[in-house]
Amino acid sequence: MKKILLIMLSFVLTAALTACGGTGTPSGGEAGSRQESDAIHASDSIGRTEAPEGTDAPEASGTDKEPETDVTSKTLVIFFSATGTTKAVAQKISAIEGADLYEIKAEVPYTSADLDWTNSNSRSTKEQNDSSARPAIGGEKLSLQGYTKVYIGFPIWWGEEPRIMDTFVESYNFDGITVIPFCTSSSSGIGRSDKNLAEKAGSGSWKSGRRFGGSVSDSELRAFIDGLK
């Protein structure tokens, strides 16, 4: 009888010890996975910099925020160009100065026939022979607010500025603006055109103008611009 009891007690103890061993967590079990996950999250935060309090975090690329512009130093290049020659020079000046561009467009565009200087009845000939002529300007009206330096370019017609330039300068107030006239021609100089425009404008600080050929180089224009400073 004692022998049977000893056998039964031995069986119970063996079962109890087996059960206790099963309560431990095997290597690689849930606790191990949790520790690995915690390690991953910890490493993910390494090198991530929070913006110090009181400062702004760097903005993501593609932001819609535009850089602030100092409008008190803005430069504008205005031009009238019937054949494209003056436009090309104006674009070069704009690129050198980092300036805005504005094109003066006639309400009724000039045709090749209109520009025929050999025809006494052509539109441009009639306009240039009439000092009171004021061709209408088309397109969007310009705002000069914020500009402190303005270049004004035009071709030379019959030794003077085209009458549409008179229309333009009489339509705007150039107070507080330094105005630099320039013209293009195959050979004719600027003549009195710069003075004519200054008188008709009646406002602004006008510089003496300069004549350029259509093939003027960037270096020549840079020298001209540097000489204004």
C-alpha positions in Angstrom: 0.0 0.0 0.0 2.8 2.4 0.9 4.4 1.5 -2.4 1.3 2.4 -4.3 1.0 5.8 -2.5 4.7 6.6 -3.2 4.2 5.9 -6.9 1.1 8.1 -7.0 2.9 10.9 -5.1 5.8 10.7 -7.5 3.4 11.0 -10.5 1.7 14.1 -9.0 5.0 15.9 -8.3 6.2 15.2 -11.8 3.0 16.6 -13.3 3.3 19.7 -11.1 6.9 20.4 -12.1 6.0 20.0 -15.8 3.2 22.6 -15.5 5.5 25.1 -13.8 8.0 24.8 -16.5 5.3 25.6 -19.1 4.6 29.0 -17.6 8.0 30.5 -18.6 8.2 32.5 -21.8 10.2 30.7 -24.5 13.0 32.6 -26.3 11.6 34.4 -29.3 8.0 34.4 -27.8 5.7 37.4 -27.2 8.0 39.2 -24.8 10.9 38.9 -27.2 8.7 40.3 -30.0 7.7 43.2 -27.8 11.3 44.1 -27.0 12.2 44.0 -30.7 9.3 46.3 -31.5 10.4 48.7 -28.8 13.9 48.7 -30.1 12.6 49.5 -33.7 10.6 52.4 -32.5 13.5 53.7 -30.5 15.9 53.5 -33.4 13.3 55.2 -35.7 13.4 58.3 -33.5 17.2 58.6 -33.6 18.3 61.5 -35.8 14.8 63.0 -35.9 15.2 66.6 -34.8 12.4 68.5 -33.1 12.3 72.3 -33.7 13.5 74.2 -30.6 10.7 75.9 -28.8 10.0 79.3 -30.1 11.4 78.6 -33.6 9.7 77.3 -36.8 10.5 73.9 -38.1 11.9 73.9 -41.7 9.1 74.0 -44.2 8.6 71.0 -46.5 9.5 71.5 -50.2 6.6 72.5 -52.4 5.3 75.0 -49.9 3.1 77.8 -51.3 4.8 80.4 -49.2 6.5 83.0 -51.4 9.7 84.8 -50.4 9.3 88.3 -49.2 10.3 91.0 -51.7 11.7 94.4 -50.9 9.4 96.5 -53.2 11.5 99.6 -52.5 14.2 98.4 -54.7 12.2 97.0 -57.6 13.4 97.7 -61.2 11.2 97.7 -64.3 12.1 97.7 -68.0 9.3 99.3 -70.2 9.6 99.1 -73.9 7.8 99.7 -77.2 9.0 97.5 -80.1 7.3 97.4 -83.5 9.8 95.0 -85.1 11.3 93.1 -82.2 14.7 94.9 -82.1 14.0 97.0 -79.0 12.3 94.1 -77.3 15.5 92.0 -77.6 17.6 94.7 -76.0 15.0 95.3 -73.3 15.0 91.6 -72.4 18.8 91.6 -72.1 18.7 94.6 -69.7 15.9 92.9 -67.7 18.0 89.8 -67.4 21.1 91.7 -66.2 19.1 93.8 -63.7 16.8 91.0 -62.6 14.0 93.5 -63.5 10.4 93.1 -64.5 9.3 93.7 -68.1 6.4 95.6 -69.5 5.6 96.0 -73.2 3.8 99.0 -74.5 1.4 97.7 -77.2 -0.5 99.9 -79.6 -4.3 99.5 -79.5 -4.1 99.1 -83.3 -0.9 97.1 -84.0 1.5 98.6 -86.6 1.7 96.7 -89.9 4.7 96.6 -92.3 2.9 99.1 -94.4 2.4 101.4 -91.4 6.1 101.4 -90.8 7.1 102.3 -94.4 9.2 105.4 -93.9 9.5 105.9 -97.7 5.7 106.4 -98.0 4.6 109.9 -97.0 1.1 108.6 -96.4 2.0 105.7 -94.1 0.6 105.7 -90.6 4.0 106.2 -88.9 5.0 109.0 -91.2 1.8 110.9 -90.5 2.2 110.4 -86.8 5.8 111.6 -86.7 5.0 114.7 -88.7 2.3 115.6 -86.2 3.7 116.5 -82.8 0.2 116.4 -81.3 -0.5 112.8 -82.4 -1.1 110.4 -79.5 -1.7 106.8 -80.7 -3.8 104.8 -78.2 -2.2 102.2 -76.1 -3.8 98.7 -75.7 -3.3 95.9 -73.2 -3.3 96.0 -69.4 -2.6 99.2 -67.6 0.6 99.3 -65.7 1.1 100.1 -62.0 4.4 101.8 -61.1 3.9 101.4 -57.4 7.0 100.1 -55.7 9.4 100.7 -58.5 12.3 103.1 -57.9 14.2 102.6 -61.2 12.6 102.3 -64.6 14.2 101.8 -68.0 12.2 103.0 -71.0 13.1 101.7 -74.4 11.9 102.6 -77.9 13.0 102.6 -81.6 14.0 105.9 -83.2 11.5 107.0 -85.9 12.3 110.0 -88.0 15.0 111.1 -85.5 12.6 111.0 -82.5 10.7 108.8 -80.2 7.5 107.3 -81.6 4.4 109.3 -80.7 3.0 106.4 -78.7 5.8 106.9 -76.3 4.5 110.4 -75.7 1.1 108.9 -75.0 2.7 106.6 -72.4 4.8 109.0 -70.4 1.9 111.6 -70.3 -0.3 108.9 -68.7 1.8 108.1 -65.7 3.3 109.7 -62.6 7.1 109.0 -62.2 7.6 110.8 -58.9 10.3 109.1 -56.8 11.5 107.1 -59.8 14.8 107.3 -61.6 14.0 106.9 -65.3 16.6 105.7 -67.8 15.7 106.1 -71.5 17.3 103.9 -74.2 16.6 103.6 -77.9 17.5 101.3 -80.8 18.3 102.3 -84.4 20.6 101.2 -87.2 22.5 104.5 -87.1 20.5 107.5 -85.7 21.4 108.7 -82.3 18.8 109.3 -79.5 18.7 113.1 -80.4 16.3 115.0 -78.2 14.1 112.0 -77.5 15.1 111.5 -73.9 14.6 115.2 -73.2 11.3 115.2 -75.0 10.0 112.4 -72.9 11.2 113.9 -69.7 9.4 117.2 -70.5 6.2 115.4 -71.5 6.3 113.3 -68.4 6.8 116.2 -66.1 7.8 113.9 -63.2 10.6 111.6 -62.2 14.3 111.9 -62.2 15.4 111.4 -65.8 18.9 110.3 -66.9 20.4 111.0 -70.3 19.5 108.3 -72.8 21.6 105.9 -74.7 21.3 104.5 -78.2 22.1 100.8 -78.9 22.2 98.7 -82.1 20.2 95.6 -82.2 23.2 93.4 -81.8 24.5 95.1 -78.6 26.3 92.6 -76.4 25.6 91.8 -72.8 29.0 93.2 -71.8 28.2 96.6 -73.4 24.9 96.7 -71.6 26.5 95.8 -68.3 29.0 98.6 -68.8 26.2 101.0 -69.5 24.2 99.9 -66.4 27.3 100.0 -64.1 28.0 103.6 -65.3 24.6 104.7 -64.0 25.5 103.8 -60.4 
